[in-house]
Structures are given as structure tokens and as C-alpha cells.
Amino acid sequence: MAQPGNVEACFATQSAALQAQAQQIRDTALVELGRELKHEDYHFTAVTPATHARVNRRPGNERAVSLEGVFGWSRPFPASLLPKPMFTLMHEAQVIEVCSEGWRSLVRASTINDSLLFHSAYPTAQADAVFFGPDSYRFVSVLRQYVASTTQAKQRVIDVGCGAGPGAIALACAYPQAQVFATDINQNALRLAGVNARLAGAGNIQVQHSNLLDAVEGRFDLIVANPPYLIDPDRRAYRHGGGVLGAALSLAIVENAMTRLSREGALVLYTGSAIVDGVDGFLESVRQMLGRPGFHWEYTEMDPDVFGEELDCPAYATTDRIAAVVLCVRKV
């Protein structure tokens, strides 16, 4: 006779298997939705939340009249706007909801180079929202420049805090023989990163839950990251960098990477730094951390003024500006 504990464990295992199977069906439908969008030559460039709000407030933008309105601007739409197969796939993927004006997509789709990536619908108010925006484009641009500047082969690559996966996908395509890890603490991000990798045909990406590098063993030839670097009052994972001015997570990534790089391995970190009275506090901290033999590093201010609207928040009361910066570290 089966013991009660064994029966409960059996039911739990079966339930988990059924849930995984259902998730796989939803993910496959989302991949097919992405392929339909690409077939329709869909393109959309993600903008900042402030720009998104301004554009959507304009008269005539209350409802979607195109695929870009549905999947880019997150506007409500009538069912008749979409081809029937696309509408059906949205239901199968469970990325659609009823609203007072008709229907609304629960995901956005943005394009970068040849890739289409799903991420969270606007507004990204949820704690587990999956970010994609102007920083994503800058990050991928930085990675492409790095790839073009080095001929060194890469066997193990990791994108820490991968979000929707633009960095991991760019590197998986650049280094098709490499094992590329896409890690995040956000399960929703990992799900969409996996879907986006399938859409891109990047079969060498392994999606894995990890806090920084904790859950992935070994050394890496290339570690990349585009971490959150703002102070978010709601502490949403995709925005909140921690510390006094948002640099805590970026510094933690630098510290972790220093112990996990292979010989001649590199860290490429795209982040932001709050400049106070002309002083870059993140740079000063980096100098202290990397001012030792064994590492060569370069630091570049890529954009002197990003997310200027954040300066109205109390946390930035003494901040001059927030700069987008790039730190490249090589272990020698």
C-alpha cells in the first residue's frame, strides 16, 4: 500500500511535468508568433518609458491601427486588426488579455539588427517585468565593437542578467562554436530569453537561473553584462541597481568576474554612473578594485546624459547627470 507521503510526491511530480509541458506549448506558440511577425516584415525600435508615454498620449494614438501599434506601442486593438492565425497564436501563448477597448498584448516585440525579441508590454510596472530599451541597443553595439576588435576564440561565454537576451543572442551568433550562458534571477526573463534565442536560431545558448555567477561553475573567456543601474523606489529587478546611487550591482559583477575569468578572458560591462559634483563615483570604485597586477582595463563614457528625468527623484537630488559607461577588463 502506498504511503501518503509517496502519493503526494508522485502527484507533485506529475503536476510539475504537466506544468512544464503546458509552458512548452505556450513558448512554442510564442516562437511561432514571432515568426509570423518576421514574415510580415515587422520592425519596431524600443524607446524610453518617457518617450513611450509621450507618443501614446498624442491624439489618434489611443488604439492600434497596425502591428507596430499592437506589439510595439502596447495599444489596445480590435480582433479584426490581426490576421486570424496571429490572433490564435496570441491566445495559445497566453500573451493577450481583454480590455475595455478590445484586446491588449501582454508582450512587446522589438527588433535589433536581424533579431526580433519579445519583452514586457508597456507600462513595465510589474516586479518581474522584462526590460528591453535604448540601453539594449547600446549594449549590443558595444558587444559588436568588442567582437570586431578581437580575434581570440571564445569557448565559454556568459551574459549576466540577460533580460530578454539581446546580448547573449548577439554573442551566440558571433561565436557559434561557443557555449553561451544566459542567466538571470527573473524566471519570466529566462522564459522570454529562451523564446528569443529560438527565434534567432541561436542553439548554443543555455538559459539558466543564477544570481550573478553563483549557479554556473567554471571560468569564462568572456563575461558580459548590462545590469540595472538606477535607484528604483519600487525596487523592480530590471531597474534597481542598489547602493546609494545604483552602482552596487555593477560593482558586484566586476568583483565576481575578477575571480571567474580565464587567462586572457574579458569582462565587458555596459552600465550607468551617477555623476555628483563632476565626480564619477563608479569609476573611483573601479579604480580601487582593479588597481592591482593581473588586469588591464579601459573605461569609456559612451553617453554623457541618459534618463535625465530620473534627476527629479529624491535619490538623485545632488546628481549632475547619469552617464552611460563601458568598462572593459582583460585578465593578463
Long-range contacts (C-beta under 8 A, 24 or more apart in sequence): 23-191, 25-92, 26-92, 26-93, 26-94, 27-93, 27-191, 27-194, 27-195, 27-198, 29-89, 29-92, 29-93, 30-89, 30-93, 30-95, 30-107, 30-118, 30-195, 31-195, 31-198, 31-199, 32-89, 33-86, 33-89, 33-90, 33-93, 33-95, 34-109, 34-116, 34-118, 34-195, 34-196, 34-199, 35-199, 36-83, 36-85, 36-86, 36-89, 37-67, 37-71, 37-86, 37-109, 37-116, 38-116, 38-199, 40-67, 42-67, 42-68, 42-71, 42-109, 42-111, 42-116, 43-68, 43-111, 44-68, 44-71, 44-72, 44-108, 44-109, 44-110, 44-111, 45-110, 45-111, 45-137, 46-72, 46-108, 46-110, 46-119, 46-132, 46-133, 46-134, 46-136, 46-137, 47-133, 47-134, 48-133, 48-134, 48-307, 49-122, 49-123, 49-124, 49-133, 50-309, 52-122, 52-123, 53-123, 56-122, 62-101, 63-101, 63-102, 70-105, 71-105, 71-107, 71-108, 71-109, 72-108, 72-109, 72-110, 73-122, 74-104, 74-105, 74-108, 74-121, 74-122, 74-123, 75-104, 76-100, 76-101, 76-102, 76-103, 76-104, 77-101, 77-102, 77-103, 77-104, 77-105, 78-102, 78-103, 79-103, 107-192, 108-132, 110-136, 112-136, 112-137, 112-140, 112-166, 113-140, 113-170, 114-200, 115-166, 115-169, 115-170, 115-196, 115-199, 115-200, 116-196, 116-199, 117-164, 117-165, 117-166, 117-169, 117-192, 117-196, 117-199, 118-164, 118-192, 118-195, 118-196, 119-163, 119-164, 119-192, 120-188, 124-236, 124-238, 125-234, 126-236, 127-234, 127-235, 127-236, 127-237, 128-186, 128-187, 128-188, 128-189, 128-237, 129-188, 129-236, 129-238, 130-163, 130-164, 130-186, 130-188, 130-189, 130-192, 130-238, 131-163, 131-164, 131-228, 131-238, 131-239, 132-163, 132-164, 132-166, 134-306, 135-226, 135-270, 135-272, 135-306, 135-324, 136-163, 136-164, 136-166, 136-226, 138-270, 138-302, 138-303, 138-324, 139-166, 139-167, 139-226, 139-270, 140-166, 140-167, 140-170, 142-268, 142-270, 142-302, 142-326, 143-167, 143-170, 143-171, 143-174, 143-224, 143-268, 144-170, 144-174, 146-266, 146-268, 146-328, 147-171, 147-174, 147-175, 150-266, 152-221, 152-264, 153-177, 153-221, 154-178, 154-221, 154-222, 155-179, 155-221, 156-181, 156-218, 156-219, 156-220, 156-221, 156-222, 156-262, 157-181, 157-220, 157-221, 157-222, 157-223, 157-224, 158-182, 158-183, 158-213, 158-216, 158-220, 158-222, 158-223, 158-224, 159-183, 159-224, 159-225, 160-210, 160-212, 160-213, 160-223, 160-224, 160-225, 160-227, 160-253, 160-256, 161-185, 161-225, 161-226, 161-227, 161-228, 161-249, 161-253, 162-189, 162-190, 162-193, 162-207, 163-189, 163-193, 163-226, 163-238, 164-189, 164-192, 164-193, 164-196, 165-192, 165-193, 165-194, 165-196, 165-197, 165-205, 165-207, 166-196, 167-224, 167-225, 167-226, 168-193, 168-197, 168-202, 168-205, 169-196, 169-197, 169-200, 169-202, 169-205, 171-222, 171-224, 172-197, 172-200, 172-202, 172-204, 172-205, 173-200, 173-202, 175-204, 176-204, 177-204, 178-204, 178-221, 179-204, 179-206, 180-204, 180-205, 180-206, 181-205, 181-206, 181-208, 181-210, 181-216, 182-206, 182-207, 182-208, 183-207, 183-208, 183-209, 183-210, 183-212, 183-213, 183-215, 183-216, 184-209, 184-210, 185-209, 185-210, 185-211, 185-237, 186-237, 186-238, 189-238, 212-252, 212-253, 212-256, 213-256, 213-257, 213-260, 218-260, 219-260, 219-261, 219-262, 219-265, 220-260, 220-261, 220-262, 220-265, 221-261, 221-262, 221-264, 221-265, 221-266, 222-265, 222-266, 222-267, 222-268, 223-253, 223-257, 223-260, 223-261, 223-265, 223-266, 223-267, 223-268, 224-267, 224-268, 224-269, 224-270, 225-250, 225-253, 225-267, 225-268, 225-269, 225-270, 225-271, 226-269, 226-270, 226-271, 227-253, 227-269, 227-271, 229-271, 229-272, 229-273, 229-322, 230-272, 230-307, 230-310, 230-322, 231-310, 231-313, 231-315, 231-316, 233-313, 233-315, 241-271, 241-272, 245-274, 245-276, 245-281, 245-315, 245-316, 245-319, 246-272, 246-274, 247-271, 247-273, 247-274, 247-281, 247-282, 247-285, 250-282, 251-282, 251-285, 251-286, 251-289, 254-286, 254-289, 254-290, 254-327, 254-329, 255-289, 257-329, 258-289, 258-290, 258-295, 258-329, 258-331, 261-329, 261-331, 262-331, 263-331, 264-330, 264-331, 264-332, 265-330, 265-331, 266-328, 266-329, 266-330, 266-331, 267-327, 267-328, 267-329, 267-330, 268-326, 268-327, 268-328, 269-326, 269-327, 269-328, 269-329, 270-302, 270-324, 270-325, 270-326, 271-324, 271-325, 271-327, 272-306, 272-307, 272-322, 272-323, 272-324, 272-325, 273-322, 273-323, 273-325, 274-316, 274-319, 274-321, 274-322, 275-319, 275-320, 275-321, 275-322, 275-323, 276-318, 276-319, 276-320, 277-318, 277-320, 278-320, 280-323, 280-325, 282-325, 283-325, 286-327, 290-329, 294-331, 294-332, 295-329, 295-330, 295-331, 295-332, 296-329, 296-330, 296-332, 297-327, 297-328, 297-329, 297-330, 298-327, 298-328, 299-325, 299-326, 299-327, 299-328, 300-325, 300-326, 300-328, 301-325, 302-326
